[in-house]
């Protein structure tokens, strides 16, 4: 099974990397962009076949190591 974990800053947390990218896009003429938020994507390949068990394990991994839940939110997608 594969798990995709998307980690991104919570709303209201300053994102200097996103702000820099937004400014650079504007400088390059991409004026239609109103905001940029930068995050990360983690792709895990797991041996287990029970989708519920995989989701629970990936959630534990994410909250323990992969995301700083004080300032970051995350979403998990599981596929076979």
HELIX and SHEET records of a PDB file:
HELIX    1   1 UNK A   16  UNK A   27  1                                  12    
HELIX    2   2 UNK A   51  UNK A   61  1                                  11    
HELIX    3   3 UNK A   62  UNK A   66  3                                   5    
SHEET    1   A 3 UNK A  39  UNK A  45  0                                        
SHEET    2   A 3 UNK A   2  UNK A   9 -1                                        
SHEET    3   A 3 UNK A  72  UNK A  79 -1                                        
END                                                                             
